Amino acid sequence: MLSLQNPQIKRWGLRLVGAAMVMLALFWAGSHAFVPGLVKKAVAEYGDKLGYEIAYQDLSLSPLRLHIELDGLHIAKGGSAKLLEFKKLAITLKWTKLLLGEVGFDEILLDEPKILVEKRAAIRQQSKQAVQWNWQEFIHAVEKNLPPKDPQAEKKPIKISVDEFLVKAGSLSLIDDSSKLKEDLKPFSIKLLDVANYDQNGVVSGVRGQYDFNLGSLQLLIPGMNKTIAFNKVVIGGGLDNPSPNRLGLQLDLQLDGGNIRSHWDLNTASKALEGKVKIVDISTAPLIALLPANKELVGTSGVLNADLAVKLGGEAEVISGDAQLSNLSVIEKGEKTPLITWDSADIRQLEYKSSKNSGIKSTALAIDEVILDHPNLRFEINDQGLSNFRRLFSKPQVTKTAEVNSESPQAEPAKVAATQVSKDTFNLDIRTVNLKNGEVYFMDLAMRPNFKVDIKKFNATFLGASNVPGRFTSIAMDGVVAGSGSMRAKGQASFDDPRRNHDILMSFRNLPLTTFNPAVMTYAGHQITGGNLNLNLNYRAKDGQLNGSNQIIIKRVQLGDEVADFQGKKLPLGLAIALLEDSDDTIDVTIRIAGNVDSPEFSASGLVWQAISNVLTNVATAPFRALAAVLGMGGEEGVNAVPGEVVFLPVDQERLEKFGEYLSKRTNSSLEIFGTYDPVQDKQALARAKADTAILKDAGFKLSLGEPVPVPSLTDPRIQSGLKAAYAQYIGRIKLGQRLLTLPDGEARNEQLHNELIAGIVISDAELKELATNRAKLAYDLMVKANPTLKERIQVGDVKTAEAGKEGIPLDVEVRIK
């Protein structure tokens, strides 16, 4: 048995140890003296081969510890900025992993790395090839210089693990000249723990581990929007795992300022299907408000988002479903003092967003079971140019003809194809219920002087079946308190995809203080209102753009104030209108109807209503019968008209006169003067015709009804022919009649000639025309006082006037007076 105490063995043992120490010393000395220089030279040569400058300041090796430190490395392309540089890179390998055939790192430390990702426009001028990012070019150069792969060689996956990977004080610069993108992310830190590309059973199948990214503050310019999103603190953490073959799990926790987005994702590496569960907790919406597509910057002063979502990506469709809540939202237009919109909470329940693509056509759908908004506040304002704040903020600019011409250029062809493709895509919206609770709406019209302001409080609304499917209607119900003491209710339905063109809405307002509308009355009528209440019943129906509206206006105990000094507009006869329209209960009840096409560029429902009201008030003074016909809903824009040539009013005009009499009997402060009228040309011809036909009919044995228009006789009737000859002989003469009967052949033509000559032969004097006008006035008087004898003292017959006949006849002229 050998003994370590044997001098010879002891001597050889010392020699072996000494030799080993010498070898280690030589290895250590070579590692420090020669290897760094060789590595530095090899790196430089490799960089030249790639066409890049790759250099570093110092390389330190600790072979026994398997530790490497690299200082001051940078990678750059000639004439360009550095792609990568860092202060220090430290790598420590693990002996135990290497002995098992695994590349195992105990620690990787990267200190102050600076990374540049850019795509410069200048590159486009130097090459006809597509512009690439600088890192794409670098990777392509590396791949180009890799040795060719042997397809016959057996591929054995290499196990890689990292116990700890640290990045300290890093910075990232992102530059894209084409989209004018320029962003800097710094300083950020990264921490990865227990990272490996194999699962717990040692099978290489993916990546697992724990990670932590501290990105610090973040300001990011969104490409194409020229808008910036900013957070003061951004931290990303989580872990990776491989629960089973072809399955990769990811836990992603994102901290944005004081909020968190916690999510877990499962990826099927075979089918590429991705499923995830996302929980959003107290994420501030303020940074996101700036991304709204508004024409002026909007600022989110508050708002917190919470949500529980399930996500499925890949396969035939992509689906996002769950619940969300947006609380304490406040959005203000930059430069304004009061918010544009606020609410306490918005609950979105059972939402599902689904996107799919079939035959190149993208189809998306958003379905929500219920949306509940608690205490929403809205500021709706019309500026001095008549433009609302929402239209000013969100309306899209009109496409100019120049742009349309340019769109036909060859360069615009790809864009046109893309636009055609977009037009084929579909989006379906379906919201079962929308509830607004205890809201407030603040309305202001700055175009009026003084400014018009009114608010609606305790506003509640319900919308059922909100869908953008054409032809489908949304049921609407609303109520609220207006101007402190008034009330508002509305119900009906509207097409959600185009409510302006298709709707049927009934709205009622009760007990509105008239003084609230003083700015409108002062602006458009030149008067002040000092008291009174207003009720409105509005019914608007539109089908395919054709609108018909009914506006019932009920004013109680109106008190008219002073006229506006230096009023520049058209003053309306409000005092006269009030006396004529107000009944014995101090109530004005008028109905104004409007109609129009909402697609017309100049269409304005409010403008039509005001124009109709203005017409009624103006006609009170200039055409009272026309005004009263509109007020009573009787139609007849021409007022009351007599039959040309006769002292006759048609039944519809007789009814108007009787109703006007009944109406005036209740307005004791008003009186009326009727002026008989005649048209010197048309009445002269028509009166001659009436005299001729009356004579023909009487001679033929027909009895005429008093107060009825003289009918045109039928010249084919033998009795009428006999009466024609008798009337002709009376007015023209028997000799002339005999000549006509002998020279003209018997028939229809002869009868027509005799009839025309008879009418032409009857001479009408001015005195007859004036008598005709006077009798018309007397008939109108009789019809008005027929059922209302009390009017006899308040209606007078005035002098006759000439008038121009209209399509309805000879208009009767009247004048209303007040005590």
QUIFENWO-V831262 format. One record per pair of residues at least 6 apart in sequence whose ideal C-beta (glycine too) atoms are under 6 Angstrom apart, sorted by the first residue. I is the first residue (numbers start at 0). GAP is how many residues later the second one is. D is the distance in Angstrom with one decimal. If there is no record, write none. Layout:
i->{I | I}
gap->{GAP | GAP}
d->{D | D}
//
This chain:
i->{30 | 30 | 35 | 38 | 42 | 46 | 46 | 48 | 49 | 51 | 51 | 52 | 53 | 55 | 55 | 55 | 56 | 56 | 57 | 58 | 59 | 60 | 65 | 66 | 67 | 68 | 69 | 70 | 73 | 73 | 74 | 74 | 75 | 80 | 82 | 82 | 83 | 84 | 85 | 85 | 85 | 86 | 86 | 87 | 88 | 89 | 90 | 91 | 91 | 93 | 93 | 96 | 101 | 102 | 103 | 104 | 105 | 106 | 107 | 107 | 108 | 109 | 110 | 111 | 112 | 113 | 114 | 115 | 116 | 117 | 117 | 118 | 118 | 118 | 119 | 120 | 122 | 123 | 156 | 158 | 159 | 160 | 161 | 163 | 164 | 165 | 166 | 166 | 167 | 168 | 169 | 170 | 171 | 172 | 173 | 174 | 178 | 180 | 180 | 182 | 182 | 186 | 187 | 187 | 188 | 189 | 190 | 191 | 191 | 192 | 193 | 193 | 194 | 195 | 196 | 196 | 197 | 198 | 198 | 204 | 204 | 205 | 205 | 206 | 207 | 207 | 207 | 208 | 209 | 211 | 212 | 213 | 214 | 216 | 217 | 217 | 218 | 218 | 219 | 220 | 226 | 226 | 228 | 229 | 230 | 230 | 231 | 232 | 234 | 235 | 236 | 237 | 237 | 237 | 238 | 239 | 240 | 242 | 245 | 245 | 247 | 247 | 248 | 249 | 250 | 251 | 252 | 253 | 255 | 256 | 258 | 258 | 258 | 259 | 260 | 261 | 262 | 262 | 263 | 264 | 265 | 266 | 271 | 272 | 272 | 273 | 273 | 274 | 275 | 276 | 277 | 278 | 279 | 279 | 279 | 280 | 281 | 282 | 284 | 284 | 284 | 285 | 288 | 288 | 288 | 291 | 293 | 294 | 295 | 296 | 297 | 298 | 298 | 299 | 300 | 300 | 301 | 301 | 302 | 303 | 303 | 304 | 305 | 306 | 307 | 307 | 308 | 308 | 309 | 309 | 310 | 311 | 316 | 316 | 317 | 318 | 319 | 320 | 322 | 323 | 324 | 325 | 326 | 328 | 329 | 329 | 330 | 330 | 331 | 331 | 332 | 337 | 339 | 340 | 341 | 342 | 342 | 342 | 343 | 343 | 344 | 345 | 346 | 347 | 348 | 348 | 349 | 350 | 351 | 352 | 353 | 354 | 355 | 360 | 361 | 362 | 363 | 364 | 365 | 366 | 367 | 368 | 369 | 370 | 371 | 372 | 373 | 374 | 375 | 375 | 376 | 377 | 378 | 379 | 380 | 380 | 381 | 381 | 381 | 382 | 383 | 383 | 385 | 428 | 429 | 430 | 432 | 433 | 433 | 434 | 435 | 436 | 438 | 439 | 440 | 440 | 441 | 442 | 443 | 444 | 447 | 447 | 447 | 448 | 449 | 451 | 451 | 453 | 453 | 455 | 455 | 456 | 457 | 457 | 458 | 459 | 460 | 461 | 462 | 462 | 463 | 464 | 465 | 465 | 466 | 467 | 467 | 469 | 472 | 472 | 473 | 473 | 474 | 475 | 476 | 477 | 478 | 479 | 481 | 481 | 482 | 482 | 482 | 484 | 485 | 485 | 486 | 487 | 488 | 489 | 490 | 491 | 491 | 491 | 492 | 493 | 494 | 499 | 500 | 500 | 500 | 501 | 502 | 503 | 504 | 505 | 506 | 507 | 508 | 509 | 510 | 511 | 513 | 513 | 513 | 514 | 517 | 520 | 520 | 521 | 521 | 524 | 525 | 525 | 525 | 525 | 526 | 526 | 527 | 527 | 529 | 529 | 530 | 531 | 531 | 531 | 531 | 532 | 533 | 534 | 536 | 537 | 538 | 539 | 540 | 544 | 544 | 544 | 546 | 546 | 547 | 548 | 549 | 550 | 550 | 551 | 552 | 553 | 554 | 555 | 556 | 559 | 571 | 572 | 572 | 575 | 575 | 575 | 576 | 576 | 578 | 578 | 578 | 579 | 579 | 579 | 580 | 581 | 582 | 583 | 589 | 590 | 591 | 591 | 593 | 593 | 593 | 595 | 595 | 615 | 615 | 618 | 618 | 619 | 622 | 623 | 623 | 624 | 624 | 624 | 625 | 627 | 628 | 633 | 637 | 637 | 638 | 639 | 639 | 639 | 640 | 640 | 640 | 640 | 641 | 641 | 641 | 641 | 642 | 642 | 643 | 643 | 643 | 643 | 643 | 644 | 644 | 644 | 644 | 645 | 645 | 646 | 646 | 646 | 647 | 653 | 656 | 656 | 656 | 657 | 660 | 660 | 660 | 661 | 664 | 664 | 664 | 668 | 668 | 669 | 669 | 670 | 670 | 671 | 671 | 671 | 672 | 672 | 672 | 673 | 673 | 673 | 673 | 673 | 674 | 674 | 674 | 675 | 675 | 675 | 675 | 675 | 676 | 676 | 676 | 676 | 676 | 677 | 677 | 677 | 678 | 678 | 678 | 679 | 681 | 682 | 683 | 686 | 687 | 687 | 687 | 688 | 689 | 690 | 691 | 691 | 691 | 692 | 692 | 693 | 694 | 695 | 695 | 695 | 695 | 696 | 698 | 698 | 698 | 699 | 699 | 699 | 712 | 713 | 714 | 723 | 726 | 727 | 727 | 727 | 728 | 730 | 730 | 731 | 743 | 769 | 772 | 773 | 776 | 779 | 780 | 780 | 784 | 784 | 800 | 802}
gap->{30 | 32 | 23 | 20 | 11 | 6 | 7 | 96 | 91 | 23 | 25 | 23 | 21 | 14 | 16 | 17 | 14 | 15 | 13 | 11 | 9 | 7 | 27 | 25 | 23 | 21 | 19 | 17 | 8 | 11 | 8 | 9 | 6 | 35 | 33 | 51 | 31 | 29 | 24 | 26 | 27 | 24 | 25 | 23 | 21 | 19 | 17 | 14 | 15 | 10 | 12 | 7 | 57 | 57 | 57 | 57 | 57 | 57 | 54 | 57 | 57 | 57 | 57 | 57 | 57 | 57 | 57 | 57 | 57 | 16 | 57 | 12 | 14 | 57 | 57 | 56 | 8 | 7 | 47 | 39 | 37 | 35 | 33 | 29 | 27 | 25 | 22 | 23 | 21 | 18 | 18 | 15 | 13 | 11 | 9 | 7 | 44 | 40 | 42 | 37 | 38 | 29 | 27 | 28 | 25 | 23 | 21 | 17 | 19 | 17 | 15 | 16 | 14 | 12 | 7 | 10 | 6 | 6 | 43 | 37 | 40 | 36 | 42 | 33 | 32 | 33 | 34 | 31 | 29 | 25 | 23 | 21 | 19 | 15 | 13 | 16 | 9 | 11 | 9 | 7 | 63 | 64 | 58 | 57 | 25 | 26 | 25 | 24 | 20 | 18 | 16 | 13 | 14 | 15 | 12 | 10 | 8 | 6 | 23 | 24 | 19 | 21 | 17 | 15 | 13 | 11 | 9 | 7 | 27 | 27 | 23 | 24 | 25 | 21 | 19 | 17 | 13 | 15 | 13 | 11 | 9 | 7 | 42 | 41 | 42 | 39 | 40 | 37 | 35 | 33 | 31 | 29 | 25 | 26 | 27 | 25 | 22 | 22 | 15 | 18 | 20 | 14 | 9 | 11 | 42 | 6 | 99 | 98 | 97 | 37 | 33 | 33 | 35 | 31 | 29 | 31 | 26 | 28 | 26 | 23 | 24 | 21 | 19 | 17 | 14 | 15 | 11 | 13 | 11 | 12 | 9 | 7 | 37 | 39 | 37 | 35 | 33 | 31 | 26 | 24 | 22 | 20 | 18 | 14 | 9 | 12 | 9 | 10 | 7 | 8 | 7 | 41 | 39 | 37 | 35 | 30 | 32 | 33 | 30 | 31 | 29 | 27 | 25 | 23 | 20 | 21 | 19 | 17 | 15 | 13 | 11 | 9 | 7 | 63 | 63 | 63 | 63 | 63 | 63 | 63 | 63 | 63 | 63 | 63 | 63 | 63 | 63 | 63 | 60 | 63 | 63 | 63 | 63 | 63 | 8 | 63 | 6 | 63 | 65 | 63 | 62 | 63 | 61 | 39 | 37 | 35 | 31 | 29 | 32 | 27 | 25 | 23 | 20 | 17 | 15 | 18 | 13 | 11 | 9 | 7 | 71 | 72 | 75 | 74 | 69 | 67 | 68 | 29 | 62 | 24 | 26 | 24 | 22 | 23 | 21 | 19 | 17 | 15 | 11 | 13 | 11 | 9 | 8 | 30 | 29 | 28 | 29 | 27 | 20 | 22 | 20 | 22 | 18 | 16 | 14 | 12 | 10 | 8 | 6 | 30 | 29 | 30 | 33 | 26 | 25 | 26 | 23 | 21 | 19 | 17 | 15 | 12 | 13 | 14 | 11 | 9 | 7 | 98 | 41 | 44 | 97 | 40 | 39 | 37 | 35 | 33 | 31 | 29 | 27 | 25 | 22 | 22 | 15 | 18 | 20 | 14 | 11 | 6 | 8 | 6 | 42 | 47 | 37 | 38 | 41 | 45 | 36 | 47 | 33 | 34 | 29 | 31 | 28 | 23 | 25 | 26 | 27 | 23 | 21 | 19 | 15 | 13 | 11 | 9 | 7 | 52 | 53 | 54 | 49 | 51 | 47 | 45 | 43 | 41 | 58 | 39 | 37 | 35 | 33 | 31 | 29 | 14 | 45 | 47 | 48 | 44 | 45 | 242 | 40 | 43 | 90 | 91 | 239 | 40 | 90 | 236 | 7 | 6 | 83 | 82 | 41 | 42 | 20 | 21 | 14 | 15 | 18 | 7 | 12 | 11 | 14 | 7 | 8 | 7 | 16 | 190 | 192 | 14 | 15 | 189 | 13 | 32 | 7 | 22 | 168 | 170 | 172 | 13 | 16 | 172 | 167 | 168 | 169 | 170 | 7 | 134 | 167 | 168 | 66 | 166 | 38 | 39 | 42 | 165 | 166 | 38 | 41 | 42 | 45 | 44 | 63 | 128 | 129 | 132 | 61 | 129 | 123 | 126 | 127 | 125 | 123 | 127 | 130 | 126 | 123 | 125 | 126 | 149 | 150 | 146 | 148 | 123 | 146 | 123 | 142 | 144 | 123 | 125 | 142 | 103 | 106 | 107 | 123 | 140 | 123 | 126 | 138 | 97 | 98 | 100 | 101 | 124 | 96 | 124 | 126 | 133 | 136 | 91 | 94 | 95 | 124 | 126 | 131 | 122 | 123 | 86 | 80 | 77 | 71 | 74 | 76 | 70 | 20 | 71 | 66 | 67 | 70 | 17 | 20 | 16 | 32 | 17 | 27 | 28 | 31 | 16 | 24 | 27 | 28 | 19 | 20 | 23 | 7 | 6 | 36 | 30 | 31 | 9 | 26 | 30 | 8 | 30 | 31 | 29 | 6 | 30 | 27 | 26 | 20 | 32 | 14 | 16 | 6 | 7 | 12 | 8}
d->{4.6 | 5.0 | 4.3 | 5.9 | 5.3 | 5.6 | 3.3 | 5.9 | 4.5 | 5.9 | 5.3 | 4.9 | 5.3 | 5.6 | 5.4 | 3.9 | 4.9 | 3.2 | 4.3 | 5.5 | 4.2 | 5.8 | 3.7 | 4.7 | 4.7 | 4.9 | 4.4 | 5.3 | 4.9 | 3.8 | 4.8 | 4.6 | 4.3 | 5.5 | 5.6 | 5.7 | 5.7 | 5.0 | 5.9 | 5.9 | 4.1 | 4.7 | 4.0 | 4.1 | 5.6 | 4.2 | 5.4 | 4.3 | 4.6 | 4.2 | 4.8 | 2.4 | 4.1 | 4.9 | 4.8 | 4.4 | 5.3 | 4.9 | 6.0 | 4.7 | 4.9 | 4.7 | 5.1 | 4.7 | 4.7 | 5.1 | 4.9 | 4.9 | 5.1 | 5.2 | 3.9 | 5.7 | 5.0 | 4.9 | 5.5 | 3.8 | 5.5 | 5.0 | 3.9 | 5.3 | 5.0 | 4.0 | 4.4 | 5.9 | 3.9 | 5.7 | 5.8 | 3.8 | 5.7 | 4.6 | 5.0 | 3.4 | 4.3 | 5.3 | 4.6 | 5.3 | 4.6 | 5.9 | 5.2 | 5.5 | 5.5 | 5.5 | 4.2 | 5.6 | 4.2 | 4.9 | 4.0 | 5.8 | 4.6 | 4.2 | 5.0 | 5.9 | 3.3 | 5.6 | 5.7 | 5.5 | 4.6 | 5.5 | 3.8 | 5.2 | 5.8 | 4.8 | 4.6 | 5.0 | 4.5 | 4.7 | 5.4 | 5.2 | 4.4 | 4.5 | 3.9 | 5.1 | 4.0 | 5.1 | 4.8 | 4.6 | 5.8 | 4.5 | 5.3 | 5.1 | 5.4 | 5.5 | 5.0 | 5.7 | 5.1 | 5.5 | 5.5 | 5.4 | 4.1 | 5.4 | 4.6 | 4.0 | 4.6 | 4.9 | 4.7 | 5.7 | 4.4 | 5.5 | 5.0 | 4.6 | 4.4 | 5.9 | 5.6 | 4.3 | 5.3 | 4.8 | 5.1 | 4.3 | 5.9 | 5.7 | 4.2 | 3.8 | 5.9 | 4.7 | 5.3 | 4.8 | 5.5 | 4.3 | 5.4 | 4.1 | 5.1 | 5.1 | 5.2 | 4.0 | 5.4 | 4.3 | 5.5 | 5.3 | 4.3 | 5.7 | 4.4 | 5.6 | 5.7 | 5.8 | 4.2 | 6.0 | 5.3 | 4.5 | 5.6 | 3.5 | 5.3 | 3.7 | 5.4 | 3.1 | 5.6 | 5.4 | 4.8 | 5.6 | 6.0 | 4.3 | 5.5 | 5.2 | 5.5 | 5.6 | 4.5 | 5.7 | 5.1 | 4.5 | 4.1 | 4.9 | 5.9 | 5.4 | 4.8 | 3.8 | 4.9 | 5.5 | 5.9 | 3.8 | 5.2 | 5.6 | 5.3 | 4.6 | 5.6 | 4.0 | 4.7 | 5.0 | 4.4 | 4.3 | 5.4 | 4.4 | 5.3 | 4.5 | 4.7 | 5.4 | 5.0 | 4.5 | 5.2 | 5.1 | 4.7 | 5.9 | 5.2 | 5.8 | 5.5 | 5.4 | 4.5 | 5.3 | 6.0 | 4.1 | 4.6 | 4.3 | 4.6 | 5.0 | 4.4 | 5.5 | 5.2 | 4.4 | 3.6 | 4.6 | 4.8 | 5.1 | 4.9 | 4.6 | 5.3 | 5.0 | 4.4 | 4.9 | 5.0 | 4.2 | 5.3 | 4.6 | 4.6 | 5.2 | 4.7 | 4.6 | 4.8 | 4.9 | 5.2 | 5.0 | 5.7 | 4.2 | 4.7 | 5.0 | 5.0 | 5.1 | 4.5 | 4.7 | 5.2 | 4.5 | 5.9 | 5.3 | 4.9 | 5.2 | 5.2 | 4.5 | 4.8 | 4.1 | 5.9 | 4.1 | 5.9 | 5.6 | 4.2 | 5.9 | 3.9 | 5.0 | 4.3 | 5.9 | 5.0 | 5.2 | 5.0 | 4.1 | 4.3 | 6.0 | 4.4 | 5.9 | 4.9 | 3.9 | 5.7 | 5.3 | 5.6 | 4.5 | 5.3 | 4.9 | 5.6 | 4.7 | 3.8 | 5.5 | 4.3 | 4.8 | 5.4 | 5.8 | 4.2 | 5.4 | 4.8 | 4.9 | 5.6 | 5.6 | 4.1 | 5.7 | 4.1 | 5.6 | 5.6 | 4.6 | 5.3 | 5.4 | 5.0 | 4.2 | 4.8 | 4.8 | 5.0 | 5.9 | 5.8 | 5.7 | 4.5 | 5.8 | 4.9 | 3.9 | 4.7 | 5.3 | 5.1 | 4.2 | 5.8 | 5.1 | 3.8 | 5.4 | 5.6 | 3.8 | 3.7 | 5.4 | 5.9 | 4.5 | 5.9 | 5.9 | 5.3 | 4.8 | 5.2 | 5.0 | 4.5 | 5.1 | 4.2 | 5.3 | 5.4 | 4.3 | 4.8 | 3.9 | 5.4 | 5.9 | 5.3 | 5.8 | 5.3 | 6.0 | 5.2 | 4.5 | 5.8 | 4.8 | 3.7 | 4.3 | 5.7 | 5.1 | 3.3 | 5.5 | 4.5 | 4.2 | 3.6 | 5.9 | 5.2 | 3.7 | 5.7 | 4.9 | 5.6 | 4.0 | 4.0 | 5.5 | 4.5 | 4.5 | 5.3 | 5.4 | 5.1 | 4.6 | 5.4 | 5.4 | 5.1 | 4.5 | 5.3 | 4.4 | 5.7 | 4.8 | 5.2 | 5.0 | 4.2 | 5.2 | 4.7 | 5.7 | 4.3 | 5.8 | 4.4 | 5.5 | 5.7 | 5.9 | 4.9 | 4.5 | 4.8 | 5.3 | 3.8 | 5.5 | 5.4 | 5.5 | 4.5 | 5.1 | 5.0 | 5.3 | 4.5 | 5.0 | 4.5 | 5.9 | 4.2 | 5.9 | 5.7 | 5.5 | 5.9 | 5.1 | 5.3 | 4.7 | 3.6 | 4.7 | 5.6 | 5.3 | 4.6 | 3.7 | 4.7 | 6.0 | 4.1 | 5.5 | 4.5 | 5.8 | 5.2 | 4.2 | 5.6 | 4.9 | 5.5 | 4.5 | 4.2 | 3.4 | 5.9 | 5.3 | 5.8 | 4.8 | 5.5 | 4.6 | 4.9 | 5.7 | 5.3 | 5.8 | 3.7 | 5.9 | 5.8 | 5.7 | 2.6 | 4.0 | 4.4 | 5.3 | 6.0 | 4.2 | 5.5 | 5.7 | 5.2 | 5.7 | 5.6 | 4.1 | 5.3 | 5.7 | 3.4 | 4.7 | 5.7 | 6.0 | 4.2 | 5.7 | 5.7 | 5.4 | 5.1 | 5.8 | 5.6 | 4.4 | 4.9 | 4.8 | 5.8 | 5.8 | 4.8 | 4.7 | 4.8 | 4.6 | 5.4 | 5.9 | 5.4 | 5.3 | 4.7 | 4.9 | 4.1 | 3.4 | 4.8 | 4.8 | 3.4 | 4.5 | 5.5 | 5.1 | 3.8 | 5.8 | 5.2 | 4.7 | 5.6 | 4.2 | 6.0 | 4.3 | 5.6 | 5.9 | 4.4 | 5.7 | 4.7 | 5.1 | 5.1 | 4.3 | 5.4 | 5.2 | 4.7 | 5.3 | 4.8 | 4.7 | 5.8 | 5.1 | 5.6 | 5.4 | 3.9 | 5.0 | 4.4 | 5.2 | 4.9 | 5.8 | 3.7 | 3.9 | 5.6 | 4.4 | 5.1 | 3.1 | 4.6 | 5.8 | 4.2 | 5.7 | 6.0 | 5.1 | 5.5 | 5.1 | 5.0 | 5.4 | 5.8 | 4.8 | 4.3 | 5.0 | 3.9 | 5.7 | 4.7 | 5.8 | 5.8 | 5.6 | 4.7 | 5.2 | 5.6 | 5.6}
//
